[in-house]
Structures are given as structure tokens and as C-alpha cells.
């Protein structure tokens, strides 16, 4: 098993959680994804059966997180 944890400090943790929740609710065959928001941080945890699955899921979630944060920054201006 492979595991990765990504911690993002942001004031938009609750919004990120809401944006990513639909994707997190989808079952994936070789990975388990969980995320939580607390104390100004957003935590993403991925457990995968192999390195390829871990890389694929991390790429997707990091891209979605980055896009969501950029959109929130633009809207928040």
C-alpha cells in the first residue's frame, strides 16, 4: 500500500471540502481518498494499492484543489 497526505493552510478549507466532496464520494477501484477541514487547514489523504494509482489520484485532486483555490481568490477580490 502507498499513502500520501497533503496539508493545505487556507481560510477556505470548508469550501474546498464542499467542492471536492462529490469526487470523494465516488468509489475508486484501487484507492481510498479522505479529506477533512479543521483549524484553517485542509487535509487530503490518499491510500492506494500501487504507485500508479496514487500518482493518478494525487494529480487529479491537486489539480482540482488548485483550480478551486484560484477561483475562490478571484471571487473573493
N, C-alpha and C positions, 0 to 999 in steps of 0.2 A: 504494500500500500504506500502511496505517496500522499503527502499532506502539505498544504500551504495556507498561511494565514496572512492576510493583508489588513493593516490598520490604517485608517484614514482619519486624520483630525479635521473635523468640519462642523460648522454650525448647522449643516443641512443633513445630518445623519438620519433624522426621521423621514425626511423627504426622499433620501436615497433608498431607504428601506422600502418605502411605498412604491417607488419607481421600479425597483428590482424584484419585488415580491412576486409578480406574475411569472417571471422567469424562474425564480427559486421554487415555485410550486410545481413546475414541470418535472416529471421524473426523467432522470438521465441514466442510461444503462450501466455506465462504468464509473459514475461519480456521485458524490453527495455534496451538496452545497448548502451552507447555512450562513446567515448574516444576522447581525444584531446592532442596535444603536444604543449607546449609553455614554453619558458624561462628555458630550462633544466629540465622540469618536464613532466611526462606523467600522465594524469588524466583519470581514469576509473570510470564511473558512471553507476550504475545498479538500475533500478526501477522494482520491482516485485510485483505481486498480493499477494503472500504469502511467508512465511519464507522458505518453502522447495524450491521454485523456485529460490529465492535469493541465498540460500546456494549453490544450484547446479551450477548456473551460475558463482558465485564468485569462486567456486572451479575450474571450467574449465578455466576461464580467468586468475586466479592467477597461475595456473599450466603452461598455455601457455606462460604467461609473464616471469615466472621464467626460463622456458626452453629456450626461445628466448634470454634472457639476458645472460644465461650461454654460449650459442652458440656464441653470439657476443663477449663475453670476450675471449673465446678460439680462435676465428678467429682473434681478434684484437691483440693477443700476438705477 
